[in-house]
Amino acid sequence: MTLPKACIFDLDGVIVDTVPAHFVAWKAMADELNIPFTEVDNEQLKGVSRTESMKRILAMGGMTKSNIEIEEMTTKKNHIYVEIISKMTPDDILPGVVEFLDLLDDNNIAIALGSSSKNAPVILEAVGLAHRFPVSVDGNQIAHSKPHPEVFLLGADRLGLSPSECVVFEDAISGVQAAKRGNFKCVGVGDSTVLSEADVVIPDMKNIDLTIFDNL
């Protein structure tokens, strides 16, 4: 079995489930604009930057706003979102995650975070996982959101490794595309029909072991 030297994890949807919090916050903004917004619509915003997400919601309502107005709305959305995620606990860590992180540690496989979210540090602290990610790259440190590979390339660089020595775990198509554009092997976590560009797709993080790397 050939093992990678490191695994780089997306946060939202892989380590913790923040989708409900995003939905509540984005729906609040859509309601304010009288734009219908469903959970299906929310799924389409996975891995998309805050500003681009706001623009997509406005487009759904056939609206345009100035950059200043968009910034005001995204700031308001983020305040709602942060209020929710700041109350997260270790119980919000997705099943199987801690066990898999332990397995990686036991086999001297480095662990890193690669998230476009600017709130990643808040979430990691809230759920008690900050110490598990000695290398953590988030939306505050990058100029380009996924599907640009910057977040993963920066993570690999800080690990002192090449992309070929790392495996990315992602739940969003934009994240999978970012990994592949950066020449990383990628494990998709979620719906195989959505994440078909990944090298391997698993439904969730439950009961996975090192044999997952055999298929890469």
N, C-alpha and C positions, 0 to 999 in steps of 0.2 A: 504494500500500500504506500503510495506517495502522498505525503501530507504537505499542505501549504505551510509556509512559515508564519502566516498571519491571516486572520479573518477580520474584515471590515464590515461593520453592521450599520445599516440604516436604523433609525430610531423608531419613527412613527410606523406602526403596523408590523414591525419585526420584534422589537424589544418591548414596547408598550402599545396599547391601543388608544390612540388619541383621536381616532376618527369621530367618535361621538362629541368630543369637545369642540373639534373643528366645525362639525355640523351645527351645533348650537350657536356658535359664534358667527359663522357665515350666514346662517338663516336669519339671525337678528339683523344683520346688515341688509340682506335681501328684503326682509319684511319692511324695513324702514323705507326702502325704495319701491315697495309694492311689486317686487319681482318674485314670482313663484320659484321656490327652491326646495328640492327634494334630496333625500339621502343618495339617490342615484346621481344627481348633479354633484353632490359632495364628493362622491367617489372619483369623479373626473378631475378633481383638484389635487389628488394625491401626488405628492412630489413636486407640485407646482409652487413657485414663489408666491409670497403674499400679494405683491403688486399685480402679478399676472393673474392670480386667482380673482382679485377684485375686478380686473378688466374683463375677465370672462363672464363674471356675474352681470356686470353692466351690459355686456353684449347680449346676454340672454334676454335682457329687458329692452334691447334696442336703444340703450342710453350711452352717452359719452360724458365724461367729466374731465376737468382739468387735472393736471398732475398733482396740484396742491390739494384738490378735493379728494382725489384717490388716496393720497397720503393720509389725509385726515380720517378717511373711512377705514383704511387698513390699520391705523393706530387704534381706532375705537374697537375694531374687531379684535385686535391683539389684547387689549385690556380685558375684554370679556373672556378670551381664551386663557390668558395667564391666570385669571381668577379661578378658573376651573382646574387647570393643571397643577396649580400650586397646592391643591388639596389632595393630589394623588398620593398613594402610599405603595409600599412593596406589593400589596395585593393586586396592584394594577399591572405588574409585570406579566407578560403573556406566558402561558404554560409551556414548560420545557426550556425556557431561556436560561435560567440560572443553572440548571443541570448541564446544559451544553457549554456554557461559559466555564463551569468547573472542569468539564472534560477537556476543553482546550487548554486550560491552565495545567492540568495534570500531564498533558503531552507537549508542554513547552511551545504551544502555538500562541503567538501574540494576538492581542485583542485591541481593536480600534473602533472608533465611531466615525461614521461619515454621513452627516445629516445636513440637509439644507435648512433645517429649522433653526431660527435664531433663539428659540426657547429651549433648545436641547439641554443646556446646563441646568436650567430650572427643573426640568423633568427628571434628569439623572439624580439630582440631589433629592428631589421629592420621593423618588422610589428607592433611594438608597443604593444606587448603582454607580455613582460617580467614581468610586475607587476602582471599579472593575475596568475602566477605560482610561488607562494612562495616556493614551493618544486619542484625542477627541477633536474632530474638525466639524464645525457647525456653520450655520448661515452667517454668523458674525465675522467669519474669517475668509470668506470667499467672495469673488466678484461675479461669478457665473453660477446660476442654479442648474440643477439637473434638467435636461439630459447632457449638459456639459460635464465632462469627467473631472473637473477641477477638484471637487471635494474628495474624491477617491485618490486622485494623483497626489494631492497634498498629504493625505493620510499615509500613503505608501512611502512618500518621501520622508515623513517624520518617523516612520518605522525603520528607515534605512533600507528599504526593500524595493524591488522592482514590481510592477503590476503582475508579472507572471508568477511571483512568489506569494501572491495574496488571493484570497477568495472573498468576493462581496456577497452579502446577503441583503436582498431587496424585495419590497412588496409592491413597488410602483413601476409601471412600464417606463416612466422617465428615468428612474433609477437604474433599471436594467440596461437601458440604452446608454446611460452614462458609464456604467461599468464596462460594457462592451466597447464603447468608443475609447476607453482608456486602456484597452487590452487586458482587462481583468477577466478571470473566470467568474461566473455569477450564478448564485443559487437564488431562484425566485421563490418567494414565500407567499402563497395564495393561489389564485385561480390560474391554472395552466393555460387556459385559452387566452387570458389577458397577458400572461408573462411568458409567452411562447419563445421570445427571443433569448431567454435565460438558458444557460447550459443544462441546468437541472431545475425542476420545479417541485416543491414540496407544499402540502396544504397548510402546514403550520410548523411550529418549532417543537412539537411534542415528540418525544421518544426518538430523536435523531441521534446518530452516533457517527464515528469517524468513517464508516463505510460510505457515507454520502460523498466523500471525496473520490471514491473509486470511479464514479461516473463522470468525473471532470477531465 
